[in-house]
Amino acid sequence: VLLDVSVAGAVIYSTYRYGTSSTELLSAVKKLAQPKSMGLSVVDKAQVAVNTLKVLQTMETVATMLQGQVAVNTLKVLQTMETVATMLQGQVAVNTLKVLQTMETVATMLQGQVAVNTLKVLQTMETVATMLQVYSLRNLSSYLTLANARSTLGFDPATYGLTEKEAGNIAYAFSVYDTNDNGKLELNELSAL
């Protein structure tokens, strides 16, 4: 009975450990050892038990070797992955550097463009300021000439069918030639016409 229990234990162990069925294990035992019946039941059972243990030891050795090979292969895969990661990190660094250089170039170009645009804006502002000064001086000159004509001569633009703007334009033209600002065009001032 003890020998039957040991064979049954070996079958259960191999099923648990290696996923084999009892039929496969016993078939392997018979093929490996090819037990010859001695005619004695106890001796035959002992021979089967010994052969079963030999098969289990062989399976254990193969499993250990496979685990070692898996570990070696896993190590090789990890080393390859580390190499690839290092290469990718290097490529990422190169690409990052290229992006930074491109960004620096674009920033330099934009700074140059901003400087050009700023200069254009300043020139335009200067031109506008000059025009405003001239226009303001013209308006002031027209206003003073028209105010003088109203106070000293009693000039009223409506009497002559003129708007205030038309009267201001005429007053400006008059003030350009009235260089001594006396409200009259003299002979030397008319020669400039």
C-alpha positions in Angstrom: 0.0 0.0 0.0 2.9 2.3 0.8 4.2 2.0 -2.8 0.8 2.7 -4.2 0.5 5.8 -2.0 4.0 7.0 -3.2 3.1 6.6 -6.9 -0.3 8.4 -6.2 1.6 11.2 -4.4 4.0 11.5 -7.3 1.1 11.7 -9.8 -0.6 14.4 -7.7 2.7 16.4 -7.3 3.5 16.2 -11.1 -0.1 17.3 -11.9 0.2 20.3 -9.5 3.8 21.2 -10.3 4.0 20.6 -14.1 0.3 20.4 -15.2 0.7 16.7 -16.3 -2.1 14.2 -16.2 -1.7 10.9 -14.4 -2.0 9.0 -17.7 0.9 11.0 -19.3 3.1 10.5 -16.2 2.5 6.7 -16.0 3.0 6.4 -19.8 6.4 8.2 -19.4 7.4 6.0 -16.6 6.6 2.8 -18.6 8.4 4.1 -21.7 11.5 5.3 -19.8 12.1 2.3 -17.5 10.1 -0.3 -19.4 9.5 -2.3 -16.3 9.4 -6.0 -16.7 7.0 -7.8 -14.6 8.8 -9.9 -12.0 5.7 -11.7 -11.1 5.8 -10.3 -7.7 3.3 -7.6 -7.1 5.4 -5.8 -4.4 8.6 -5.8 -6.5 6.6 -4.6 -9.6 5.1 -1.8 -7.6 8.5 -0.8 -6.1 9.9 -0.7 -9.7 7.0 1.6 -10.8 7.6 3.8 -7.7 11.3 4.1 -8.4 10.8 4.9 -12.1 8.1 7.4 -11.2 10.6 9.2 -8.9 13.2 9.1 -11.7 10.7 10.8 -14.1 9.9 13.4 -11.5 13.6 14.1 -10.9 14.1 14.5 -14.7 11.1 16.8 -14.9 12.4 18.9 -12.1 15.8 19.1 -13.8 14.3 20.2 -17.1 12.1 22.7 -15.2 15.2 24.2 -13.5 17.0 24.4 -16.8 14.1 26.1 -18.4 13.8 28.6 -15.6 17.5 29.3 -16.0 17.1 29.8 -19.7 14.1 32.0 -19.1 16.2 34.1 -16.7 19.0 34.4 -19.2 16.6 35.3 -22.0 14.9 37.8 -19.7 18.2 39.3 -18.8 19.1 39.6 -22.5 15.7 41.2 -23.3 16.3 43.7 -20.4 19.8 44.6 -21.6 18.4 45.1 -25.1 15.6 47.3 -23.8 18.1 49.3 -21.8 20.3 49.8 -24.9 17.2 50.9 -26.9 16.2 53.2 -24.1 19.6 54.7 -24.0 19.6 55.2 -27.7 16.2 56.8 -27.6 17.2 59.1 -24.8 20.2 60.2 -26.9 17.9 60.7 -29.8 15.4 62.7 -27.6 18.3 64.8 -26.4 19.4 65.5 -30.0 15.8 66.3 -31.1 15.3 68.5 -28.1 18.5 70.4 -28.9 17.4 70.8 -32.5 14.0 72.1 -31.4 15.7 74.6 -29.0 18.1 75.8 -31.7 15.1 76.2 -34.1 13.2 78.1 -31.4 16.3 80.3 -30.8 16.5 81.1 -34.5 12.8 81.9 -34.7 13.1 84.1 -31.6 16.1 85.9 -33.1 14.2 86.4 -36.3 11.1 87.6 -34.4 13.2 90.0 -32.4 14.7 91.4 -35.6 11.2 91.7 -37.1 9.9 93.4 -33.9 12.8 95.9 -34.1 12.0 96.6 -37.7 8.3 97.0 -36.9 9.0 99.2 -33.9 11.2 101.4 -36.1 8.4 101.7 -38.7 5.8 102.5 -36.0 8.1 105.2 -34.5 8.7 106.7 -38.0 5.0 106.7 -38.6 4.3 108.3 -35.2 7.0 111.0 -35.9 5.3 111.7 -39.3 1.9 111.9 -37.7 3.3 114.2 -34.9 4.8 116.5 -37.5 1.6 116.6 -39.5 -0.4 117.3 -36.3 2.0 120.1 -35.5 1.7 121.6 -39.0 -2.1 121.2 -38.9 -2.3 122.6 -35.4 -0.2 125.6 -36.4 -2.3 126.0 -39.6 -5.5 125.9 -37.5 -4.0 128.3 -35.0 -2.9 130.7 -37.7 -6.3 130.5 -39.4 -8.1 131.0 -36.1 -6.1 134.1 -35.2 -6.4 135.6 -38.7 -10.2 135.0 -38.7 -10.6 136.3 -35.1 -8.6 139.4 -36.0 -10.8 140.0 -39.1 -13.9 139.7 -37.0 -12.8 142.0 -34.3 -11.2 144.7 -36.4 -13.2 144.6 -39.6 -16.4 143.0 -38.4 -16.0 140.2 -40.9 -18.9 137.6 -40.9 -18.4 134.5 -43.2 -22.2 134.1 -43.5 -22.5 137.5 -45.1 -20.4 136.2 -48.0 -22.1 132.7 -48.1 -19.1 131.0 -46.5 -19.1 128.2 -43.9 -16.7 128.4 -40.9 -14.5 125.8 -42.5 -14.3 127.7 -45.8 -13.6 130.9 -44.0 -10.8 129.2 -42.0 -9.2 127.9 -45.2 -9.2 131.4 -46.7 -7.9 132.9 -43.5 -5.0 130.4 -43.6 -4.1 131.2 -47.2 -4.2 134.9 -46.3 -2.0 134.3 -43.2 0.7 132.5 -45.3 1.2 135.7 -47.4 0.6 138.3 -44.6 4.2 137.8 -43.3 4.2 140.9 -41.0 0.8 139.8 -39.5 -0.8 143.2 -39.8 -4.1 141.9 -41.4 -3.2 143.6 -44.8 -1.4 142.3 -47.9 1.3 144.8 -48.8 3.1 145.2 -52.1 6.2 143.2 -51.0 3.9 140.4 -49.7 2.0 140.3 -53.0 5.3 139.8 -54.9 5.7 136.4 -53.2 2.5 135.3 -55.0 
